[in-house]
Amino acid sequence: MLQSKLFYKSNKDITKSEEFSGLDFLHKGDFIEKLASGVYSFLPLGWRVLRKIQKIIREEMEAINAQEVSLPSLQPKTIWEESGRWNKMEPPLFKLKDQHNKDFALGPTHEEVITGLVKKRVQSYRDLPIFLFQIQTKFRNEIRSTGSLLRTREFLMKDLYSFHENKEDLNEYYKRVEGAYRKIFTRLNLDFIQVNALSGSIGGESSHEFMVQSPLGEDKIYFCDQCKTGFSEEYFLAKNKDKKNILCEKCNKKLKTRSVIECAHIFNLGEKYSSAFGLNFLDRNGQTKLVSMGCYGIGIGRIMATIALTHSDKNGLIWPKEVSPFLVHILNLNLKNEKAIEKIVYEIESEGIEVLYDDREDVSSGEKLIEADLIGCPLRIVVSKRTMEKGMVEIKKRGEENVEMVKLEDVIKYIYDYC
């Protein structure tokens, strides 16, 4: 990709509401742009990051046998009344009427839709289990949309739903999802903790949140260093009448508080929605039973924001290589022999390596170096008259101070060794 052709402008003004440096860089680097409170556009750099996060999630969902679907965002009032949540969701639903004066909601979640969908396709235990996921836009009527992508009204989310003939099978799959989530967060290079949580307006028998540790996190957890058990702040306060008693319920050691960012929430729904919608099946003895359900969500834009917050320095973003918009950022520092650089770019791209080539002629060398740090690709390759005279390029890993001189014929090997 030629940077001169990239739909991108850096050094934009940042509104005062964007208070965290990592989130500032998403705006300054033209990854995202705010349209309204809690509503954002994703520009080419940001969309490339989102797509790579989605790719990781899809791979891990398919590894636990989940099949992908796409469900409507526009949902009729009738199904929300059937579940009893039309007037009980928190935050409240976005509600609207069509030209026939019929009521609809913009879906913040899809338990109602998917339960009705599965009901039409399940008759007996032979039809179970079922694992369905989607990556889709959700809408939540937040009263306070702050922290950039951390709290939005329109956002991209992965939600997985599972359907089982009994609680034992549900619990087994729940553990498989936990394992898949651990793999996702490890691949995203995020320092996560799984904690016990309240189920809130989603409901169900129990739930867990995946929290990423950050001093800039707006959430708090209580964590036991002894047995590694954690609790969301809401869960802990709800379960402990004596707010001064901060002892672990498992090993009785003192709990410590940590600042975190919530990135995922998984729920053991039990029979809450199958009961409301009459999702029954005939078991192995010919008896009518309710289907047991699970629900498992990940906020994709929120993950992008979390990576920005936890992988940045004073100069800009430091993307993990699996989600960086480009692996390599090549800078032409006033070398007039463009064909020589284009040959380097071509050879690297021919190996399937994504390259952003800063070919701009109206930008100074200093500005190019500053913007490269801001964008945050893992490898920066500088090509100049000085380096080419030596038959070499200058390579710097983002986030490190050391600069290496590498021979032209060794550049691709260097990149592969880095990967």
N, C-alpha and C positions, 0 to 999 in steps of 0.2 A: 504494500500500500504506500503510495506516494503521499507524504504529509501535505504537500501543496494541494492535493486533491481531497484530502480528508475534510469532512464537514465538521469543523472544529475551530474555535477561537479561544485562546487562553487569556488569563489575566483579567477576567471579568470582575466587576464589583460583586461583593458577597454581602447579602443582606445581613443585618445585625442579628437576626434570629438564628443564623447558622453559627452556633457557638463552639463546636468542636473542630479541632484542626483537621482530623481525617475527613470529616464531612465537608469542611471548607474546600478541601482539595478536590472532592468530587465535583463541586461547582466550578472552582477555578480552572480545573483541568478539562472542563466541558464534557464530563461524563453524564451529567444530569442537569436539568433546568426546571426550576419551580414555575408552575403555571398558576396555582392557587394554593391556599393553605392545605397541606396534606396531599397535593396532586403534583406529580412530577413527570416530565418527559425524559426518556432515556435516549441519549444521542449515540452515534456509532461506537465511540469508545466504551460507553457504559453498557450498551446493548451487547457488545462482544463479551464483556465480563459476565453479564446475566446469562447469556447462552451457555457459557462454559460451566457456570454453577449448575444450570439446569442439566447439562450433560452428565455431570457427576451424579446428581440426584437420580436421573433416569437410569443410569447404569446400576446403581445400588438398589433401586426399586425393582428393576427387572431381575436382579440377582436373587431376590426373595419371591420371585414368581408373580409379581404384580403386573397387571395389564393396564395400559393407559387408555383413558377415555377423555372426552371433553363435554362438560355439562353446561347448561344455560346459566348465565348470570341473572337474567330476567326471570323472576319466579313468581307464580300466582299466589295471592293471599291465602287461597284455600289450603295449600299444603302446610303453610305456617300456622294456620288455625288448627289443623289436624294434629300437629305436634304440640300445640299450646304455646308457641313462642312468638306469635305475631306481635304481641304487646309486652313481651318479657325479655327480649334480647337486650343485652348491654354490651356495647353502646346500642341505642335504638336503631332499627332498620332504616335504611333509605327507602322511603315509600313513594309511589307515584301511581297515577291513573292513566289508562290508555283512553283512546277516543270513544270507547264504549262505556266509559266510566267504571271499568273493572280495575281492581286494586292489584298492584304488583310490588315486589321488593327487589332491590339489587342485592344479590346474594353475598353475604359476608362469610358463608360457609354452606356446605351442601349435604348435610345429613338428611334433610327432608327429600331432596331431589333423588339422591342415590338409593335411599331406602325404598321409595316407590318404584324405582327402576328395577331393583333386584327382586322386589315382591312379585313382579310379573313373570319372573324367570326361575323361581325356586318353588319346587313342589315337595321334593323329598331330600333325605340326607345325601343322596347321590349327587345332588346339585351343589353340594357344599364341600369344602370351603370356597369362597370367592374373594379375590384380592384385586381391587380396582383403584387406580390413582389418576390424578390429573394435575397439570400445571396450568393455572388459570387466574385471571384477574378477579379479585374480590373487592368488596366495597364495605367499609365500616364508617358509621356516622360519628367519628371521634369528635368530642367537644374540644379537645386540646391536641392539635396536630403540631408537635414540636420535634426537634432532633432530626430534622431532615427525613431520611428514609426510615428512621426507626419507628416513627408513629405517623402513619399516613391514612388517608381516607380511601385511596385506590391503590391496590398493591398486588403483586404477583405472588402466588402461593402454591406450594405442592401440598395436596391433601390426598391421603391414602385411606381407604375404607376396607375393612375386612369383615367377613360374614362366616359364622361357624355354627356347627351343630351342638356344641357344648362349651362350657367355660374353660375346660381343660385345653381344648384345641385353641381357643382364643388366647389363653395365657401363653401357650407355646409360641404362637405366631407373634404375640406382643413382644416376647423376648427376641425373636428374629428381627423385628423392626428396630428394637433397641440396638442390636448389633449393627444393623445397616446404618443407623444414624451415627453410631460411633465411627464407622468407616468414613461416612460423609464428612464429618467434622475433622477427622484426622487428615483426609485428603485436602481439605480446605485450609489446613494448617492453623486451626483454631483451638485454643486452650479451653476446653469445655468441661462442664460438670453437669451430671444428671441429678435432678433433685425431685423430691416429692412435691406435688403441687395441688392446688384446688382446681376443680373441674369447671367452675364458673357457669356461664350460661350454656355451655356445650353439654354439661351434665355427665352422668355416668357414675360408675362405682369408684374409680380412682384415676389418677393421671400423673404424668411426670413432665417436667420441663427440662430442656437442654439449654444451659446458661453458659455464655462465654465470659471469662473473667476479663475485666477491664476497669481501671480506676475511673474511667469516664462513663461507666454503665449507670443507667438510671434506675436499675432494679437492685435489690439486695437479697442475699441468701444467708441462711444460717448453716454452717458447715462444720462437720466433725472431722478433725485431722486423724483421729484414732481409727474409726471404722469407715471413714470416707462417705458417710451418709450426709445428705444435704436436704434442706427444706427451703422452699420459696418463703419470702417474708410473709405473704398472705396466709400460706399454709401454717406456718409456725405460730403466728398470732391467733389464728382461728382455733388451733389445737391446744394452746397454752393459756389458761385463764390467768395464771401468774406470769405476767410479762417479764418479771425479773428472773424467773427460772429458765436459764438458757442452757439446760443440760440435754445431751443427746438421749432420745427415747430408747436407743438400742444399747449403748454402752455406758451411758451416764456420765460421759466426759463433757467438759464445757464446750459449747459451740462458739465458733468465731463467725463474725460477719464478713462478707466479701461483696464488693461491687461487681455487678454482672450485667450482661445484656441478654435478654431472652431471645432465642433464635428458633426454637421449636417446641411443640407441645403435643404430647401423645395421650390418648384417652382410652381407658377400658370402659366402653359405653354400656356393657352388659346388655340388658333387654329394653333399655329406655325407649329407643326409637322403633324397634321391632314390635313392642307392645302398642305404641301409639298408632302405628300404621298396619297392625295386623300381619306382620311378616312372620308367617308360620311355615312349618315343614313337617312332613311325616318322618318320624325317627325310625330306627331299625326294627322297632317293635310295632310299627304302625300307629304310634301315638302322635297326636298333634303337639308340637313344641314350638316355642319362640326361638328365633335365631339370635345368637349372641354376636355382638358387634364391637369393633374397635375403630378408632379414628386417629390419624397420625398426620400432623401438619408441620410444614417448614416454611417460614417466611423468606422468600428468595431475595427481595429487595433489602430486607432487614439484614440478611447475611452479607450482602454486598457492602452495606453501611458498616457492619461489624468488622469486616476485613479491613475496610478503610481506616477505622478507628484504631485497630490493633496492629496494623501493618503500615505505619507511616512514620516519618520523622519531620524535622522542621522544614525540610525542603520539598516534601511531597509524599506521594504514595509509594509503597513497596509491595507490589502484587506478588503473591505466591505464583509459581510458574504455571500451575494447572488452570488458573483463572485469569491470568494477565491478558489484556486485550491483544498484545503481541508478545512473543517471547524475546525478540531482538529489536532494538531500536538503533538504527544506523544513522549517524550524523555526518553530513558532508560539511566540513569546516573549510569553506572557501577553496576547495579543489576544483579547478576548471575542467579537468579531465573526467567528465561525467561518465563516459563509457567504462572507465576503469572501475568506478563504484558500481555502476549498473551490472557489471560482470559479477562482482562480489554478491550483490543482492540476488541476482538470478541464480547463482550457484547455491546459495543458502536456501532460497525458496524452492528450488528443485528437489531439495531433501525433505520437503513437506514442513519446513519451519516457517512460522509466521513472522514477517518482517514489516516494521514501520520504517520507511526511509525518509529522513528529513532532507528533502532536496530543495528546500525553499531558498531563493536567492536574495530576497528582500529582508532577511532576518539575520542578525549578527550571530557570531559564534557563541558569544556569551548568552544570548537569549536562547539559542538552541540547547545549550547545556542545562540551563535553568529549567526549560520546559521538559527536557528529558527526565530530570529528577521529579518534576511535578507529575508527569504521566505515570512514571514508576514501573516501566518494563524491566524484567529481571536482568537482562544483559544490554549494556550500552556499548556500541562499537563506534569509535571515532575514526574517521578517515580524513586525512589532511595531506597537504603537500609534504610535510615533514615525515609522516609515517610512511607514505607511499615511496618516498625516496629510499627508505630502508627496506621496502618490500614487506611492510608490516602494517598492522592496525593496532589501535589502542582499545582494550576491552576492560570494562569496569562492571562489576556486579553491583546492582542497586542495593544500597544499604551498607556497602562496604567502602572503605577508604582506599584500599589497594588498587592500583591501576597496572594492568599487565600489557606488555608488548608481545603480540602474537604474530607469527609469520602468516602470510596470506594463505599458504597451502595448508596451514594447521587450524584455520578458523572453524571449519565445520567439525573437525574432531574435538576442538575445545567446547563447542556448543553441545555436542553429543555427550561429552564427559560431564558437562554441567547438568544435563538432564538426567 
